[in-house]
Amino acid sequence: MSERHAELLALIAQETNRILTEKGEAAVAITADTAFLDGPLPFDSLDLATLIVALEGLTGKDPFRSGFRQFTNAGELAALYADA
């Protein structure tokens, strides 16, 4: 994992836990394998959209500018931002 990818993963973990705690959920450990939807994370599609908007604001990057790109976990999302 590159240093940039690790930094982005840490940012994703930070923002994911911010969203969770604002919902009244407990913060959780986020790894590259953490699935956003249909997993143990109490995250729904609105939370995911909120995360994407926050990441765009923090990074100045929009990997979805030309359309949706498939991802299921935090590592894949970090890779999208690293490549943007």
MDAnalysis code that builds the backbone (N, CA, C; Angstrom):
import MDAnalysis as mda
import numpy as np

u = mda.Universe.empty(252, n_residues=84, atom_resindex=np.repeat(np.arange(84), 3), trajectory=True)
u.add_TopologyAttr("name", ["N", "CA", "C"] * 84)
u.add_TopologyAttr("resid", np.arange(1, 85))
u.add_TopologyAttr("resname", ["MET", "SER", "GLU", "ARG", "HIS", "ALA", "GLU", "LEU", "LEU", "ALA", "LEU", "ILE", "ALA", "GLN", "GLU", "THR", "ASN", "ARG", "ILE", "LEU", "THR", "GLU", "LYS", "GLY", "GLU", "ALA", "ALA", "VAL", "ALA", "ILE", "THR", "ALA", "ASP", "THR", "ALA", "PHE", "LEU", "ASP", "GLY", "PRO", "LEU", "PRO", "PHE", "ASP", "SER", "LEU", "ASP", "LEU", "ALA", "THR", "LEU", "ILE", "VAL", "ALA", "LEU", "GLU", "GLY", "LEU", "THR", "GLY", "LYS", "ASP", "PRO", "PHE", "ARG", "SER", "GLY", "PHE", "ARG", "GLN", "PHE", "THR", "ASN", "ALA", "GLY", "GLU", "LEU", "ALA", "ALA", "LEU", "TYR", "ALA", "ASP", "ALA"])
u.atoms.positions = np.array([
    [0.852, -1.173, 0.000],
    [0.000, 0.000, 0.000],
    [0.898, 1.236, 0.000],
    [0.644, 2.140, -0.924],
    [1.441, 3.358, -1.002],
    [1.121, 4.278, 0.175],
    [2.009, 5.217, 0.413],
    [1.787, 6.175, 1.501],
    [0.528, 6.994, 1.246],
    [0.311, 7.416, -0.013],
    [-0.884, 8.201, -0.358],
    [-2.147, 7.375, -0.115],
    [-2.117, 6.102, -0.500],
    [-3.267, 5.223, -0.293],
    [-3.550, 5.088, 1.204],
    [-2.507, 4.933, 2.013],
    [-2.673, 4.820, 3.465],
    [-3.245, 6.104, 4.056],
    [-2.790, 7.248, 3.562],
    [-3.318, 8.540, 4.035],
    [-4.801, 8.666, 3.697],
    [-5.161, 8.272, 2.495],
    [-6.564, 8.344, 2.089],
    [-7.421, 7.371, 2.897],
    [-6.895, 6.195, 3.176],
    [-7.622, 5.230, 3.996],
    [-7.846, 5.793, 5.401],
    [-6.845, 6.455, 5.961],
    [-6.989, 7.077, 7.281],
    [-8.046, 8.180, 7.246],
    [-8.070, 8.966, 6.177],
    [-9.073, 10.021, 6.032],
    [-10.468, 9.421, 5.902],
    [-10.592, 8.357, 5.149],
    [-11.879, 7.670, 5.014],
    [-12.336, 7.135, 6.369],
    [-11.423, 6.555, 7.132],
    [-11.767, 6.046, 8.468],
    [-12.220, 7.184, 9.379],
    [-11.506, 8.282, 9.342],
    [-11.853, 9.445, 10.175],
    [-13.249, 9.956, 9.839],
    [-13.525, 10.143, 8.556],
    [-14.825, 10.675, 8.145],
    [-15.946, 9.667, 8.360],
    [-15.680, 8.392, 8.144],
    [-16.684, 7.365, 8.399],
    [-17.081, 7.374, 9.871],
    [-16.102, 7.453, 10.754],
    [-16.407, 7.469, 12.187],
    [-17.074, 8.771, 12.612],
    [-16.764, 9.874, 11.952],
    [-17.464, 11.127, 12.242],
    [-18.947, 10.973, 11.916],
    [-19.236, 10.390, 10.764],
    [-20.624, 10.174, 10.354],
    [-21.328, 9.226, 11.328],
    [-20.657, 8.155, 11.708],
    [-21.258, 7.199, 12.641],
    [-21.557, 7.844, 13.995],
    [-20.615, 8.591, 14.536],
    [-20.841, 9.189, 15.856],
    [-21.923, 10.269, 15.798],
    [-22.033, 10.972, 14.672],
    [-23.115, 11.947, 14.530],
    [-24.483, 11.269, 14.504],
    [-24.528, 10.005, 14.080],
    [-25.763, 9.221, 14.084],
    [-26.020, 8.570, 15.436],
    [-25.079, 8.724, 16.363],
    [-25.234, 8.100, 17.671],
    [-24.686, 6.690, 17.731],
    [-23.936, 6.292, 16.712],
    [-23.321, 4.967, 16.689],
    [-21.909, 5.050, 17.256],
    [-21.400, 3.931, 17.687],
    [-20.031, 3.871, 18.199],
    [-19.040, 3.902, 17.040],
    [-17.908, 4.530, 17.272],
    [-16.826, 4.512, 16.291],
    [-16.297, 3.089, 16.177],
    [-15.829, 2.736, 14.993],
    [-15.320, 1.384, 14.757],
    [-13.973, 1.467, 14.047],
    [-13.223, 0.391, 14.121],
    [-11.955, 0.311, 13.395],
    [-12.274, 0.096, 11.926],
    [-11.712, 0.942, 11.073],
    [-11.921, 0.847, 9.631],
    [-10.623, 0.360, 9.007],
    [-10.698, -0.728, 8.260],
    [-9.540, -1.254, 7.534],
    [-9.855, -1.210, 6.045],
    [-8.891, -1.564, 5.232],
    [-9.098, -1.591, 3.782],
    [-10.222, -2.554, 3.403],
    [-10.451, -3.572, 4.199],
    [-11.480, -4.573, 3.898],
    [-12.864, -4.229, 4.444],
    [-12.999, -3.114, 5.136],
    [-14.287, -2.744, 5.714],
    [-15.292, -2.418, 4.613],
    [-16.370, -3.192, 4.554],
    [-17.438, -2.956, 3.579],
    [-18.355, -1.855, 4.095],
    [-18.779, -0.993, 3.184],
    [-19.664, 0.102, 3.584],
    [-21.114, -0.321, 3.697],
    [-21.601, -1.098, 2.754],
    [-23.003, -1.512, 2.742],
    [-23.076, -3.030, 2.840],
    [-24.156, -3.516, 3.406],
    [-24.398, -4.965, 3.521],
    [-23.328, -5.686, 4.334],
    [-22.748, -4.987, 5.297],
    [-21.769, -5.590, 6.187],
    [-22.095, -5.222, 7.620],
    [-21.153, -5.418, 8.516],
    [-21.404, -5.133, 9.930],
    [-21.410, -3.633, 10.257],
    [-20.924, -2.791, 9.350],
    [-20.877, -1.354, 9.583],
    [-22.294, -0.778, 9.523],
    [-22.725, -0.014, 10.553],
    [-24.076, 0.561, 10.532],
    [-24.125, 1.782, 9.606],
    [-23.999, 1.538, 8.313],
    [-23.874, 2.570, 7.288],
    [-24.930, 2.304, 6.224],
    [-25.633, 3.343, 5.787],
    [-26.594, 3.179, 4.706],
    [-26.180, 4.030, 3.510],
    [-26.971, 4.012, 2.454],
    [-26.595, 4.710, 1.224],
    [-26.500, 6.221, 1.434],
    [-27.314, 6.792, 2.305],
    [-27.218, 8.224, 2.597],
    [-25.902, 8.531, 3.313],
    [-25.494, 7.672, 4.229],
    [-24.205, 7.845, 4.906],
    [-23.060, 7.778, 3.901],
    [-23.167, 6.864, 2.958],
    [-22.124, 6.720, 1.945],
    [-22.048, 7.965, 1.068],
    [-23.190, 8.495, 0.688],
    [-23.207, 9.734, -0.097],
    [-22.599, 10.888, 0.696],
    [-22.903, 10.962, 1.974],
    [-22.332, 11.993, 2.840],
    [-20.815, 11.854, 2.899],
    [-20.333, 10.630, 2.984],
    [-18.892, 10.375, 3.005],
    [-18.240, 10.850, 1.712],
    [-18.844, 10.546, 0.577],
    [-18.287, 10.931, -0.720],
    [-18.203, 12.454, -0.837],
    [-19.241, 13.156, -0.427],
    [-19.243, 14.625, -0.470],
    [-18.156, 15.175, 0.448],
    [-18.020, 14.610, 1.639],
    [-16.988, 15.063, 2.577],
    [-15.594, 14.833, 2.012],
    [-15.374, 13.677, 1.405],
    [-14.056, 13.373, 0.840],
    [-13.720, 14.303, -0.320],
    [-14.706, 14.622, -1.139],
    [-14.462, 15.561, -2.230],
    [-14.056, 16.927, -1.679],
    [-14.730, 17.367, -0.626],
    [-14.395, 18.648, -0.011],
    [-13.010, 18.655, 0.610],
    [-12.624, 17.558, 1.223],
    [-11.331, 17.481, 1.903],
    [-10.157, 17.252, 0.955],
    [-10.415, 16.522, -0.132],
    [-9.321, 16.185, -1.049],
    [-9.288, 17.057, -2.301],
    [-10.419, 17.680, -2.617],
    [-10.517, 18.442, -3.851],
    [-10.597, 17.547, -5.080],
    [-10.830, 16.263, -4.872],
    [-10.897, 15.296, -5.970],
    [-12.294, 14.698, -6.060],
    [-12.687, 14.376, -7.300],
    [-13.972, 13.726, -7.537],
    [-13.769, 12.563, -8.505],
    [-13.490, 11.374, -7.989],
    [-13.274, 10.228, -8.873],
    [-14.544, 9.794, -9.607],
    [-15.682, 10.387, -9.268],
    [-16.953, 10.015, -9.879],
    [-17.425, 11.052, -10.897],
    [-16.565, 12.003, -11.239],
    [-16.939, 13.092, -12.142],
    [-17.476, 12.560, -13.475],
    [-16.871, 11.517, -13.992],
    [-17.303, 10.985, -15.283],
    [-18.293, 9.832, -15.141],
    [-18.799, 9.624, -13.959],
    [-19.788, 8.568, -13.733],
    [-19.414, 7.714, -12.533],
    [-20.372, 6.911, -12.106],
    [-20.149, 6.069, -10.931],
    [-19.099, 5.014, -11.235],
    [-18.246, 4.787, -10.272],
    [-17.247, 3.721, -10.344],
    [-17.504, 2.787, -9.177],
    [-17.530, 1.517, -9.447],
    [-17.872, 0.496, -8.457],
    [-16.800, 0.368, -7.375],
    [-17.241, 0.303, -6.128],
    [-16.379, -0.011, -4.996],
    [-17.259, -0.590, -3.910],
    [-16.684, -1.429, -3.066],
    [-17.470, -2.019, -1.982],
    [-16.857, -1.781, -0.614],
    [-15.556, -1.513, -0.567],
    [-14.919, -1.374, 0.743],
    [-14.017, -0.135, 0.797],
    [-13.500, 0.132, 1.965],
    [-12.705, 1.336, 2.195],
    [-11.421, 1.349, 1.364],
    [-10.799, 0.214, 1.172],
    [-9.578, 0.146, 0.379],
    [-9.824, 0.495, -1.078],
    [-10.922, -0.006, -1.628],
    [-11.265, 0.308, -3.016],
    [-11.593, 1.784, -3.180],
    [-12.278, 2.361, -2.196],
    [-12.591, 3.792, -2.249],
    [-11.313, 4.623, -2.164],
    [-10.396, 4.240, -1.299],
    [-9.119, 4.951, -1.192],
    [-8.366, 4.891, -2.515],
    [-8.410, 3.737, -3.186],
    [-7.734, 3.604, -4.483],
    [-8.350, 4.523, -5.524],
    [-9.666, 4.689, -5.510],
    [-10.315, 5.600, -6.453],
    [-9.816, 7.037, -6.253],
    [-9.705, 7.443, -5.003],
    [-9.228, 8.804, -4.720],
    [-7.732, 8.940, -5.025],
    [-6.976, 7.897, -4.808],
    [-5.541, 7.948, -5.107],
    [-5.304, 8.091, -6.608],
    [-6.170, 7.478, -7.414],
    [-6.030, 7.519, -8.861],
    [-6.650, 8.749, -9.498],
    [-7.470, 9.482, -8.734],
    [-8.190, 10.648, -9.293],
    [-7.251, 11.803, -9.562],
])
